[in-house]
Amino acid sequence: MPVAVSAVPGAPAAPKVYNILSTSCTVRYQLPADDGDAPVTGYHLERREVTSGGEGEWEPVNQTVNQPVNQTDLELVVEHLKPRSRYQFRVAAENRFGVGEYGQPSQFTNTDNSVGGVKPQYQIEMNKNILDRTYSARRFFIFSFVLSFYFGSCGRLSWLNCQLSSAR
C-alpha cells in the first residue's frame, strides 16, 4: 500500500525585481517546483541591505503571509526602502505543513535617486532620444547639402537660399 508523504513546499526560484524607484520596488516570484503535496497558502518575503561593510541580516518584508488572490498574482510591492541603497530579496513558500526553505536571493537591486517620481533611467532615455533626433537632423542637413551642392538645381552660390526657401 503506497504511503503519501506530505511536506513543506520546496524553495521557489530567485525572485525578479522591477519598477525600482527611490523608496520602493516590486518583487515578482514564482511557484515552487515542489508544493509538498499540499496547496501553497502564502509566501514569506525577506530583504537585506548590502552596504560597503558587507551584507546585512535578512529582515521580513511582509509581517503576515502574503496570500495571492490567484497563483498568477505572485508579486509584492516593497516600500520604505532607502534611496541610493542596494538590496537583495528572497522568498519562501508556505503550505499547511509549514514554511519551506528560502530560495536563492534576487540579483542586487539598487534604488535610485528619483526626482519628482521620474526615474533617472527614464531621464537618460529621454535625453538620448532628443540627442538622437538632433543628430539625425544634422545628418539629414549635411546629406541634403551634399546632394544639393553636387546634384541640386540651386547651384553652389545660392544653396543656402534654396534650403531656406524650401523649408518655408
OpenMM code with the backbone's topology and positions (N, CA, C; nanometers):
from openmm import Vec3, app, unit

residues = "MET PRO VAL ALA VAL SER ALA VAL PRO GLY ALA PRO ALA ALA PRO LYS VAL TYR ASN ILE LEU SER THR SER CYS THR VAL ARG TYR GLN LEU PRO ALA ASP ASP GLY ASP ALA PRO VAL THR GLY TYR HIS LEU GLU ARG ARG GLU VAL THR SER GLY GLY GLU GLY GLU TRP GLU PRO VAL ASN GLN THR VAL ASN GLN PRO VAL ASN GLN THR ASP LEU GLU LEU VAL VAL GLU HIS LEU LYS PRO ARG SER ARG TYR GLN PHE ARG VAL ALA ALA GLU ASN ARG PHE GLY VAL GLY GLU TYR GLY GLN PRO SER GLN PHE THR ASN THR ASP ASN SER VAL GLY GLY VAL LYS PRO GLN TYR GLN ILE GLU MET ASN LYS ASN ILE LEU ASP ARG THR TYR SER ALA ARG ARG PHE PHE ILE PHE SER PHE VAL LEU SER PHE TYR PHE GLY SER CYS GLY ARG LEU SER TRP LEU ASN CYS GLN LEU SER SER ALA ARG".split()
positions = [
    Vec3(0.0838, -0.1178, 0.0000),
    Vec3(0.0000, 0.0000, 0.0000),
    Vec3(0.0884, 0.1243, 0.0000),
    Vec3(0.0729, 0.2109, -0.1034),
    Vec3(0.1567, 0.3308, -0.1097),
    Vec3(0.1194, 0.4295, 0.0000),
    Vec3(0.2211, 0.4963, 0.0505),
    Vec3(0.2016, 0.5967, 0.1541),
    Vec3(0.2349, 0.7332, 0.0943),
    Vec3(0.1418, 0.8269, 0.1071),
    Vec3(0.1648, 0.9622, 0.0571),
    Vec3(0.2412, 1.0412, 0.1622),
    Vec3(0.3519, 1.0963, 0.1203),
    Vec3(0.4322, 1.1770, 0.2111),
    Vec3(0.4077, 1.3230, 0.1768),
    Vec3(0.3645, 1.3972, 0.2750),
    Vec3(0.3415, 1.5403, 0.2557),
    Vec3(0.4448, 1.6174, 0.3360),
    Vec3(0.4822, 1.7305, 0.2838),
    Vec3(0.5869, 1.8092, 0.3482),
    Vec3(0.5687, 1.9560, 0.3152),
    Vec3(0.6599, 2.0339, 0.3666),
    Vec3(0.6590, 2.1764, 0.3339),
    Vec3(0.6985, 2.1932, 0.1880),
    Vec3(0.6631, 2.3055, 0.1272),
    Vec3(0.6991, 2.3276, -0.0138),
    Vec3(0.8494, 2.3435, -0.0330),
    Vec3(0.8927, 2.3191, -0.1560),
    Vec3(1.0322, 2.3428, -0.1914),
    Vec3(1.0602, 2.4918, -0.2029),
    Vec3(1.1848, 2.5233, -0.2267),
    Vec3(1.2260, 2.6636, -0.2383),
    Vec3(1.1889, 2.7188, -0.3762),
    Vec3(1.1267, 2.8362, -0.3810),
    Vec3(1.0989, 2.8995, -0.5108),
    Vec3(1.2283, 2.9481, -0.5770),
    Vec3(1.2207, 2.9740, -0.7051),
    Vec3(1.3342, 3.0309, -0.7782),
    Vec3(1.3621, 3.1728, -0.7277),
    Vec3(1.4763, 3.2250, -0.7647),
    Vec3(1.5128, 3.3605, -0.7245),
    Vec3(1.4096, 3.4605, -0.7776),
    Vec3(1.3639, 3.5522, -0.6944),
    Vec3(1.2646, 3.6494, -0.7404),
    Vec3(1.3260, 3.7522, -0.8352),
    Vec3(1.2406, 3.8146, -0.9140),
    Vec3(1.2815, 3.9220, -1.0057),
    Vec3(1.2320, 4.0548, -0.9488),
    Vec3(1.3120, 4.1582, -0.9627),
    Vec3(1.2780, 4.2891, -0.9087),
    Vec3(1.2642, 4.3868, -1.0242),
    Vec3(1.1570, 4.4650, -1.0251),
    Vec3(1.1344, 4.5641, -1.1303),
    Vec3(1.0605, 4.6835, -1.0724),
    Vec3(1.0338, 4.7807, -1.1550),
    Vec3(0.9654, 4.9029, -1.1128),
    Vec3(1.0378, 4.9652, -0.9929),
    Vec3(1.1673, 4.9804, -1.0067),
    Vec3(1.2528, 5.0253, -0.8968),
    Vec3(1.2521, 5.1773, -0.8908),
    Vec3(1.2114, 5.2308, -0.7767),
    Vec3(1.2122, 5.3744, -0.7517),
    Vec3(1.3064, 5.4022, -0.6355),
    Vec3(1.3024, 5.5235, -0.5825),
    Vec3(1.3953, 5.5585, -0.4753),
    Vec3(1.3613, 5.4896, -0.3439),
    Vec3(1.2337, 5.4678, -0.3142),
    Vec3(1.1969, 5.4078, -0.1854),
    Vec3(1.1075, 5.2854, -0.1992),
    Vec3(1.0897, 5.2344, -0.3198),
    Vec3(1.0057, 5.1162, -0.3374),
    Vec3(1.0455, 5.0402, -0.4631),
    Vec3(0.9989, 4.9165, -0.4697),
    Vec3(1.0179, 4.8329, -0.5873),
    Vec3(0.9111, 4.7235, -0.5841),
    Vec3(0.8985, 4.6509, -0.6917),
    Vec3(0.8061, 4.5384, -0.6978),
    Vec3(0.8876, 4.4116, -0.7137),
    Vec3(0.8558, 4.3128, -0.6304),
    Vec3(0.9254, 4.1842, -0.6337),
    Vec3(0.8277, 4.0796, -0.6867),
    Vec3(0.8665, 4.0120, -0.7924),
    Vec3(0.7837, 3.9068, -0.8528),
    Vec3(0.8518, 3.7726, -0.8291),
    Vec3(0.7732, 3.6736, -0.7886),
    Vec3(0.8274, 3.5419, -0.7610),
    Vec3(0.7394, 3.4362, -0.8249),
    Vec3(0.7851, 3.3112, -0.8201),
    Vec3(0.7171, 3.2013, -0.8881),
    Vec3(0.6776, 3.0931, -0.7885),
    Vec3(0.5864, 3.0076, -0.8321),
    Vec3(0.5510, 2.8906, -0.7526),
    Vec3(0.6740, 2.8023, -0.7353),
    Vec3(0.6875, 2.7361, -0.6218),
    Vec3(0.7979, 2.6410, -0.6095),
    Vec3(0.7730, 2.5197, -0.6987),
    Vec3(0.8787, 2.4526, -0.7407),
    Vec3(0.8639, 2.3336, -0.8251),
    Vec3(0.7931, 2.2220, -0.7482),
    Vec3(0.8136, 2.2167, -0.6172),
    Vec3(0.7523, 2.1130, -0.5333),
    Vec3(0.6650, 2.1808, -0.4282),
    Vec3(0.5351, 2.1535, -0.4308),
    Vec3(0.4453, 2.2157, -0.3327),
    Vec3(0.4260, 2.1306, -0.2074),
    Vec3(0.4978, 2.0179, -0.1957),
    Vec3(0.4868, 1.9320, -0.0788),
    Vec3(0.3555, 1.8553, -0.0738),
    Vec3(0.2942, 1.8368, -0.1886),
    Vec3(0.1647, 1.7661, -0.1995),
    Vec3(0.0528, 1.8350, -0.1213),
    Vec3(0.0626, 1.9660, -0.1096),
    Vec3(-0.0434, 2.0453, -0.0471),
    Vec3(-0.0419, 2.1829, -0.1132),
    Vec3(-0.1571, 2.2439, -0.1321),
    Vec3(-0.1590, 2.3751, -0.1976),
    Vec3(-0.0780, 2.4794, -0.1198),
    Vec3(-0.0069, 2.5621, -0.1943),
    Vec3(0.0674, 2.6715, -0.1331),
    Vec3(-0.0351, 2.7739, -0.0833),
    Vec3(-0.0205, 2.8117, 0.0423),
    Vec3(-0.1168, 2.9052, 0.1032),
    Vec3(-0.0639, 3.0467, 0.1150),
    Vec3(0.0640, 3.0669, 0.0938),
    Vec3(0.1200, 3.2016, 0.1024),
    Vec3(0.2702, 3.2013, 0.0848),
    Vec3(0.3261, 3.3216, 0.0941),
    Vec3(0.4690, 3.3393, 0.0713),
    Vec3(0.5263, 3.4343, 0.1758),
    Vec3(0.6508, 3.4095, 0.2123),
    Vec3(0.7241, 3.4968, 0.3031),
    Vec3(0.8363, 3.5614, 0.2227),
    Vec3(0.8449, 3.6937, 0.2277),
    Vec3(0.9466, 3.7672, 0.1534),
    Vec3(1.0402, 3.8347, 0.2519),
    Vec3(1.1702, 3.8237, 0.2265),
    Vec3(1.2709, 3.8890, 0.3098),
    Vec3(1.3611, 3.9751, 0.2224),
    Vec3(1.4221, 4.0738, 0.2860),
    Vec3(1.5179, 4.1607, 0.2174),
    Vec3(1.6398, 4.1775, 0.3056),
    Vec3(1.7488, 4.2129, 0.2404),
    Vec3(1.8670, 4.2545, 0.3151),
    Vec3(1.9337, 4.3673, 0.2395),
    Vec3(1.9839, 4.4612, 0.3166),
    Vec3(2.0544, 4.5743, 0.2580),
    Vec3(2.2022, 4.5391, 0.2507),
    Vec3(2.2624, 4.5738, 0.1401),
    Vec3(2.4041, 4.5477, 0.1198),
    Vec3(2.4761, 4.6822, 0.1247),
    Vec3(2.5708, 4.6944, 0.2165),
    Vec3(2.6451, 4.8197, 0.2322),
    Vec3(2.7932, 4.7931, 0.2073),
    Vec3(2.8719, 4.8978, 0.2161),
    Vec3(3.0169, 4.8815, 0.1964),
    Vec3(3.0767, 4.7939, 0.3052),
    Vec3(3.0076, 4.7828, 0.4196),
    Vec3(3.0550, 4.6978, 0.5287),
    Vec3(3.0211, 4.5510, 0.5100),
    Vec3(2.9432, 4.5189, 0.4071),
    Vec3(2.9058, 4.3805, 0.3813),
    Vec3(2.7558, 4.3638, 0.3706),
    Vec3(2.7145, 4.2401, 0.3675),
    Vec3(2.5729, 4.2092, 0.3531),
    Vec3(2.5065, 4.2100, 0.4900),
    Vec3(2.3897, 4.2741, 0.4973),
    Vec3(2.3169, 4.2821, 0.6228),
    Vec3(2.2397, 4.1550, 0.6522),
    Vec3(2.1673, 4.1576, 0.7616),
    Vec3(2.0852, 4.0436, 0.8023),
    Vec3(1.9545, 4.0442, 0.7234),
    Vec3(1.9004, 3.9259, 0.7009),
    Vec3(1.7713, 3.9137, 0.6335),
    Vec3(1.6616, 3.9640, 0.7267),
    Vec3(1.5708, 4.0468, 0.6741),
    Vec3(1.4590, 4.1022, 0.7505),
    Vec3(1.3300, 4.0696, 0.6775),
    Vec3(1.2223, 4.0370, 0.7520),
    Vec3(1.0951, 4.0117, 0.6843),
    Vec3(1.0388, 4.1388, 0.6215),
    Vec3(0.9834, 4.1251, 0.5023),
    Vec3(0.9188, 4.2376, 0.4347),
    Vec3(0.7712, 4.2403, 0.4703),
    Vec3(0.7066, 4.1253, 0.4647),
    Vec3(0.5646, 4.1179, 0.4970),
    Vec3(0.5485, 4.0524, 0.6338),
    Vec3(0.4803, 4.1197, 0.7230),
    Vec3(0.4617, 4.0684, 0.8584),
    Vec3(0.3636, 3.9509, 0.8615),
    Vec3(0.2700, 3.9499, 0.7698),
    Vec3(0.1770, 3.8375, 0.7585),
    Vec3(0.2094, 3.7628, 0.6301),
    Vec3(0.1596, 3.6438, 0.6195),
    Vec3(0.1840, 3.5644, 0.4994),
    Vec3(0.1151, 3.6315, 0.3818),
    Vec3(0.1905, 3.6534, 0.2751),
    Vec3(0.1344, 3.7137, 0.1546),
    Vec3(0.0518, 3.6086, 0.0822),
    Vec3(-0.0791, 3.6255, 0.0850),
    Vec3(-0.1677, 3.5300, 0.0201),
    Vec3(-0.2175, 3.5898, -0.1103),
    Vec3(-0.1644, 3.5433, -0.2222),
    Vec3(-0.2067, 3.5987, -0.3510),
    Vec3(-0.3516, 3.5646, -0.3817),
    Vec3(-0.4160, 3.6530, -0.4590),
    Vec3(-0.5540, 3.6304, -0.4999),
    Vec3(-0.5631, 3.5046, -0.5851),
    Vec3(-0.4674, 3.4862, -0.6739),
    Vec3(-0.4604, 3.3646, -0.7549),
    Vec3(-0.3132, 3.3304, -0.7769),
    Vec3(-0.2850, 3.2192, -0.8339),
    Vec3(-0.1467, 3.1732, -0.8468),
    Vec3(-0.0686, 3.2453, -0.9564),
    Vec3(-0.1315, 3.3384, -1.0260),
    Vec3(-0.0573, 3.4177, -1.1241),
    Vec3(-0.0269, 3.5566, -1.0695),
    Vec3(-0.0754, 3.5878, -0.9512),
    Vec3(-0.0575, 3.7188, -0.8895),
    Vec3(0.0535, 3.7103, -0.7850),
    Vec3(0.1714, 3.6687, -0.8266),
    Vec3(0.2796, 3.6429, -0.7330),
    Vec3(0.3798, 3.7568, -0.7322),
    Vec3(0.3385, 3.8683, -0.6755),
    Vec3(0.4284, 3.9821, -0.6624),
    Vec3(0.3863, 4.0648, -0.5427),
    Vec3(0.4804, 4.1438, -0.4955),
    Vec3(0.4559, 4.2274, -0.3789),
    Vec3(0.5320, 4.3577, -0.3964),
    Vec3(0.4655, 4.4696, -0.3694),
    Vec3(0.5316, 4.5999, -0.3718),
    Vec3(0.6011, 4.6181, -0.2374),
    Vec3(0.7308, 4.6418, -0.2418),
    Vec3(0.8107, 4.6612, -0.1209),
    Vec3(0.8344, 4.8108, -0.1061),
    Vec3(0.7924, 4.8641, 0.0070),
    Vec3(0.8064, 5.0077, 0.0317),
    Vec3(0.9032, 5.0316, 0.1474),
    Vec3(0.9286, 5.1568, 0.1741),
    Vec3(1.0150, 5.2001, 0.2857),
    Vec3(1.1599, 5.1567, 0.2660),
    Vec3(1.2065, 5.1615, 0.1412),
    Vec3(1.3476, 5.1365, 0.1134),
    Vec3(1.4232, 5.2685, 0.1208),
    Vec3(1.5524, 5.2607, 0.1372),
    Vec3(1.6355, 5.3811, 0.1419),
    Vec3(1.6808, 5.4175, 0.0014),
    Vec3(1.6734, 5.5469, -0.0345),
    Vec3(1.7256, 5.5883, -0.1659),
    Vec3(1.8754, 5.5597, -0.1757),
    Vec3(1.9188, 5.5328, -0.2978),
    Vec3(2.0601, 5.5057, -0.3270),
    Vec3(2.1153, 5.3921, -0.2422),
    Vec3(2.0363, 5.2898, -0.2218),
    Vec3(2.0793, 5.1744, -0.1433),
    Vec3(2.0722, 5.0487, -0.2291),
    Vec3(2.1379, 4.9449, -0.1810),
    Vec3(2.1455, 4.8192, -0.2554),
    Vec3(2.0802, 4.7085, -0.1734),
    Vec3(1.9895, 4.6333, -0.2381),
    Vec3(1.9135, 4.5302, -0.1684),
    Vec3(1.9159, 4.3987, -0.2443),
    Vec3(1.8865, 4.2920, -0.1683),
    Vec3(1.8566, 4.1615, -0.2245),
    Vec3(1.7273, 4.1127, -0.1599),
    Vec3(1.6538, 4.0279, -0.2326),
    Vec3(1.5274, 3.9738, -0.1831),
    Vec3(1.5280, 3.8227, -0.2012),
    Vec3(1.4562, 3.7535, -0.1120),
    Vec3(1.4379, 3.6097, -0.1252),
    Vec3(1.2980, 3.5742, -0.0751),
    Vec3(1.2480, 3.4597, -0.1202),
    Vec3(1.1101, 3.4222, -0.0887),
    Vec3(1.1038, 3.2744, -0.0494),
    Vec3(1.0084, 3.2436, 0.0411),
    Vec3(0.9795, 3.1055, 0.0813),
    Vec3(0.8294, 3.0839, 0.0688),
    Vec3(0.7914, 2.9640, 0.0308),
    Vec3(0.6501, 2.9299, 0.0175),
    Vec3(0.6030, 2.8582, 0.1436),
    Vec3(0.4724, 2.8692, 0.1702),
    Vec3(0.4137, 2.8040, 0.2869),
    Vec3(0.2916, 2.7233, 0.2442),
    Vec3(0.2756, 2.6066, 0.3049),
    Vec3(0.1531, 2.5289, 0.2881),
    Vec3(0.1044, 2.4886, 0.4274),
    Vec3(0.0070, 2.4008, 0.4360),
    Vec3(-0.0498, 2.3663, 0.5671),
    Vec3(0.0485, 2.2918, 0.6574),
    Vec3(0.1601, 2.2437, 0.6018),
    Vec3(0.2598, 2.1734, 0.6816),
    Vec3(0.3706, 2.2652, 0.7329),
    Vec3(0.3747, 2.3880, 0.6842),
    Vec3(0.4743, 2.4827, 0.7338),
    Vec3(0.5402, 2.5617, 0.6216),
    Vec3(0.6448, 2.6329, 0.6597),
    Vec3(0.7190, 2.7193, 0.5666),
    Vec3(0.8385, 2.6418, 0.5123),
    Vec3(0.8532, 2.6418, 0.3816),
    Vec3(0.9665, 2.5760, 0.3187),
    Vec3(1.0924, 2.6604, 0.3285),
    Vec3(1.1980, 2.6118, 0.2674),
    Vec3(1.3247, 2.6856, 0.2679),
    Vec3(1.3162, 2.8057, 0.1754),
    Vec3(1.3972, 2.9065, 0.2073),
    Vec3(1.4055, 3.0240, 0.1203),
    Vec3(1.4848, 2.9875, -0.0043),
    Vec3(1.4418, 3.0421, -0.1166),
    Vec3(1.5107, 3.0188, -0.2425),
    Vec3(1.6339, 3.1066, -0.2546),
    Vec3(1.6994, 3.0972, -0.3679),
    Vec3(1.8154, 3.1809, -0.3962),
    Vec3(1.7746, 3.3275, -0.3934),
    Vec3(1.8625, 3.4160, -0.3498),
    Vec3(1.8271, 3.5589, -0.3481),
    Vec3(1.8232, 3.6176, -0.4889),
    Vec3(1.7540, 3.7290, -0.4993),
    Vec3(1.7470, 3.8017, -0.6260),
    Vec3(1.8842, 3.8595, -0.6585),
    Vec3(1.8966, 3.9102, -0.7788),
    Vec3(2.0160, 3.9865, -0.8127),
    Vec3(2.0151, 4.1139, -0.7292),
    Vec3(2.1295, 4.1761, -0.7154),
    Vec3(2.1366, 4.3003, -0.6391),
    Vec3(2.0515, 4.4065, -0.7065),
    Vec3(1.9797, 4.4819, -0.6260),
    Vec3(1.8903, 4.5858, -0.6750),
    Vec3(1.9312, 4.7181, -0.6128),
    Vec3(1.9578, 4.8169, -0.6953),
    Vec3(1.9946, 4.9496, -0.6472),
    Vec3(1.8743, 5.0417, -0.6570),
    Vec3(1.8341, 5.1000, -0.5441),
    Vec3(1.7295, 5.2007, -0.5510),
    Vec3(1.7920, 5.3264, -0.6092),
    Vec3(1.7127, 5.4017, -0.6811),
    Vec3(1.7688, 5.5187, -0.7486),
    Vec3(1.7435, 5.6442, -0.6685),
    Vec3(1.7809, 5.7545, -0.7278),
    Vec3(1.7627, 5.8843, -0.6646),
    Vec3(1.6603, 5.9609, -0.7464),
    Vec3(1.5362, 5.9163, -0.7423),
    Vec3(1.4304, 5.9763, -0.8234),
    Vec3(1.4035, 6.1204, -0.7806),
    Vec3(1.3681, 6.2005, -0.8784),
    Vec3(1.3287, 6.3383, -0.8516),
    Vec3(1.1888, 6.3561, -0.9068),
    Vec3(1.0944, 6.3868, -0.8226),
    Vec3(0.9576, 6.4098, -0.8666),
    Vec3(0.8931, 6.2878, -0.9282),
    Vec3(0.9345, 6.1685, -0.8874),
    Vec3(0.8734, 6.0470, -0.9386),
    Vec3(0.9265, 6.0029, -1.0734),
    Vec3(1.0177, 6.0780, -1.1341),
    Vec3(1.0740, 6.0400, -1.2632),
    Vec3(1.2068, 5.9715, -1.2386),
    Vec3(1.2191, 5.8519, -1.2886),
    Vec3(1.3419, 5.7772, -1.2682),
    Vec3(1.4544, 5.8354, -1.3534),
    Vec3(1.5772, 5.8389, -1.2996),
    Vec3(1.6892, 5.8858, -1.3797),
    Vec3(1.7055, 5.8069, -1.5094),
    Vec3(1.6785, 5.6759, -1.5074),
    Vec3(1.6895, 5.5958, -1.6296),
    Vec3(1.5986, 5.6523, -1.7380),
    Vec3(1.4760, 5.6909, -1.6996),
    Vec3(1.3829, 5.7492, -1.7956),
    Vec3(1.4359, 5.8828, -1.8460),
    Vec3(1.4938, 5.9630, -1.7550),
    Vec3(1.5500, 6.0908, -1.7967),
    Vec3(1.6640, 6.0698, -1.8952),
    Vec3(1.7479, 5.9695, -1.8714),
    Vec3(1.8580, 5.9403, -1.9630),
    Vec3(1.8029, 5.8990, -2.0989),
    Vec3(1.7022, 5.8103, -2.0986),
    Vec3(1.6425, 5.7673, -2.2243),
    Vec3(1.5817, 5.8857, -2.2983),
    Vec3(1.5143, 5.9744, -2.2244),
    Vec3(1.4511, 6.0898, -2.2860),
    Vec3(1.5580, 6.1801, -2.3492),
    Vec3(1.6665, 6.2068, -2.2757),
    Vec3(1.7740, 6.2898, -2.3294),
    Vec3(1.8409, 6.2218, -2.4486),
    Vec3(1.8570, 6.0899, -2.4424),
    Vec3(1.9170, 6.0161, -2.5531),
    Vec3(1.8307, 6.0298, -2.6783),
    Vec3(1.6977, 6.0207, -2.6616),
    Vec3(1.6083, 6.0355, -2.7763),
    Vec3(1.6187, 6.1740, -2.8377),
    Vec3(1.6298, 6.2760, -2.7541),
    Vec3(1.6451, 6.4129, -2.8050),
    Vec3(1.7758, 6.4250, -2.8815),
    Vec3(1.8840, 6.3707, -2.8243),
    Vec3(2.0136, 6.3768, -2.8928),
    Vec3(2.0108, 6.2985, -3.0232),
    Vec3(1.9455, 6.1820, -3.0227),
    Vec3(1.9347, 6.1035, -3.1457),
    Vec3(1.8616, 6.1817, -3.2539),
    Vec3(1.7528, 6.2491, -3.2160),
    Vec3(1.6776, 6.3273, -3.3144),
    Vec3(1.7610, 6.4451, -3.3659),
    Vec3(1.8348, 6.5096, -3.2753),
    Vec3(1.9204, 6.6208, -3.3164),
    Vec3(2.0291, 6.5708, -3.4106),
    Vec3(2.0907, 6.4588, -3.3759),
    Vec3(2.1953, 6.4015, -3.4594),
    Vec3(2.1387, 6.3630, -3.5959),
    Vec3(2.0203, 6.3025, -3.5964),
    Vec3(1.9575, 6.2644, -3.7235),
    Vec3(1.9276, 6.3870, -3.8083),
    Vec3(1.8803, 6.4937, -3.7458),
    Vec3(1.8514, 6.6166, -3.8193),
    Vec3(1.9798, 6.6742, -3.8791),
    Vec3(2.0886, 6.6718, -3.8045),
    Vec3(2.2165, 6.7228, -3.8555),
    Vec3(2.2664, 6.6369, -3.9715),
    Vec3(2.2534, 6.5039, -3.9574),
    Vec3(2.2948, 6.4154, -4.0668),
    Vec3(2.2128, 6.4440, -4.1914),
    Vec3(2.0824, 6.4642, -4.1774),
    Vec3(1.9965, 6.4937, -4.2908),
    Vec3(2.0354, 6.6276, -4.3537),
    Vec3(2.0646, 6.7262, -4.2702),
    Vec3(2.1032, 6.8580, -4.3201),
    Vec3(2.2319, 6.8477, -4.4014),
    Vec3(2.3322, 6.7764, -4.3497),
    Vec3(2.4595, 6.7606, -4.4206),
    Vec3(2.4383, 6.6812, -4.5489),
    Vec3(2.3590, 6.5746, -4.5407),
    Vec3(2.3299, 6.4940, -4.6580),
    Vec3(2.2603, 6.5769, -4.7655),
    Vec3(2.1623, 6.6569, -4.7248),
    Vec3(2.0908, 6.7392, -4.8227),
    Vec3(2.1830, 6.8457, -4.8817),
    Vec3(2.2776, 6.8971, -4.8019),
    Vec3(2.3726, 6.9948, -4.8515),
    Vec3(2.4596, 6.9324, -4.9603),
    Vec3(2.5094, 6.8110, -4.9328),
    Vec3(2.5960, 6.7438, -5.0299),
    Vec3(2.5192, 6.7166, -5.1589),
    Vec3(2.3968, 6.6655, -5.1454),
    Vec3(2.3167, 6.6387, -5.2645),
    Vec3(2.2865, 6.7668, -5.3412),
    Vec3(2.2492, 6.8702, -5.2686),
    Vec3(2.2172, 6.9968, -5.3347),
    Vec3(2.3403, 7.0581, -5.3997),
    Vec3(2.4527, 7.0456, -5.3325),
    Vec3(2.5751, 7.1049, -5.3832),
    Vec3(2.6182, 7.0393, -5.5143),
    Vec3(2.6103, 6.9065, -5.5205),
    Vec3(2.6564, 6.8366, -5.6392),
    Vec3(2.5479, 6.8133, -5.7433),
    Vec3(2.4268, 6.7843, -5.7002),
    Vec3(2.3238, 6.7450, -5.7954),
    Vec3(2.2034, 6.8372, -5.7976),
    Vec3(2.1967, 6.9282, -5.7063),
    Vec3(2.0759, 7.0092, -5.6910),
    Vec3(2.0594, 7.1136, -5.7977),
    Vec3(1.9409, 7.1705, -5.8019),
    Vec3(1.9096, 7.2739, -5.9008),
    Vec3(1.9410, 7.4126, -5.8487),
    Vec3(1.9845, 7.4224, -5.7246),
    Vec3(2.0065, 7.5547, -5.6663),
    Vec3(2.1405, 7.6147, -5.7073),
    Vec3(2.2365, 7.5344, -5.7321),
    Vec3(2.3677, 7.5873, -5.7657),
    Vec3(2.4500, 7.6103, -5.6409),
    Vec3(2.5801, 7.6308, -5.6629),
    Vec3(2.6716, 7.6409, -5.5497),
    Vec3(2.6513, 7.7675, -5.4672),
    Vec3(2.6340, 7.8795, -5.5277),
    Vec3(2.6281, 8.0060, -5.4541),
    Vec3(2.4950, 8.0268, -5.3835),
    Vec3(2.3909, 7.9745, -5.4392),
    Vec3(2.2599, 8.0018, -5.3804),
    Vec3(2.2054, 7.8824, -5.3012),
    Vec3(2.2922, 7.7922, -5.2574),
    Vec3(2.2455, 7.6737, -5.1865),
    Vec3(2.1709, 7.7086, -5.0592),
    Vec3(2.2244, 7.7996, -4.9769),
    Vec3(2.1619, 7.8362, -4.8502),
    Vec3(2.0261, 7.8994, -4.8752),
    Vec3(2.0164, 7.9876, -4.9724),
    Vec3(1.8853, 8.0475, -5.0036),
    Vec3(1.7865, 7.9414, -5.0490),
    Vec3(1.8329, 7.8448, -5.1245),
    Vec3(1.7454, 7.7368, -5.1699),
    Vec3(1.6950, 7.6553, -5.0515),
    Vec3(1.7846, 7.6263, -4.9565),
    Vec3(1.7452, 7.5480, -4.8383),
    Vec3(1.6460, 7.6257, -4.7535),
    Vec3(1.6694, 7.7561, -4.7372),
    Vec3(1.5806, 7.8374, -4.6555),
    Vec3(1.4428, 7.8513, -4.7238),
    Vec3(1.4399, 7.8676, -4.8533),
    Vec3(1.3123, 7.8838, -4.9218),
    Vec3(1.2351, 7.7521, -4.9285),
    Vec3(1.3065, 7.6387, -4.9360),
    Vec3(1.2367, 7.5107, -4.9412),
    Vec3(1.1827, 7.4706, -4.8049),
    Vec3(1.2381, 7.5291, -4.6959),
    Vec3(1.1902, 7.4975, -4.5609),
    Vec3(1.0604, 7.5720, -4.5294),
    Vec3(1.0277, 7.6735, -4.6080),
    Vec3(0.9069, 7.7539, -4.5791),
    Vec3(0.7840, 7.6884, -4.6257),
] * unit.nanometer
topology = app.Topology()
chain = topology.addChain("A")
for resn in residues:
    res = topology.addResidue(resn, chain)
    for name in ("N", "CA", "C"):
        topology.addAtom(name, app.Element.getBySymbol(name[0]), res)
